């Protein structure tokens, strides 16, 4: 069976209707593949058109908002306070709050440093006794 004997293959009877069944099955597979590719290609087109429509709606909405407001659009920085004295008071209050919290943190850090130094002194005494 190592070599293929073409004469023997020619003598094997082919069942009736085999060729038609094979052709029908191949045609069925081709139709299924076409349907799958159509579904795959349809989805990106739908998404593309949806994205374009959404972009146009956003552009029109933003444009309508700016036109409807009637005021010039200032996209740069703007002051939050109209009164400079009030702005100075708020800045001082914010800086005082920062200073208070920073001082609390520094106090806690000093306490931790003192505990660390006492622990280090005790440890060094114990090590000197062991030597």
Buried (B, 14 or more C-beta within 10 A) or exposed (E): EEEEEEEEEEEEEEEEEEEEEEEEEEEEEEEEEEEEEEEEEEEEEEEEEEEEEEEEEEEEEEEEEEEEEEEEEEEEEEEEEEEEEEEEEEEEEEEEEEEEEEEEEEEEEEEEEEEEEEEEEEEEEEEEEEE
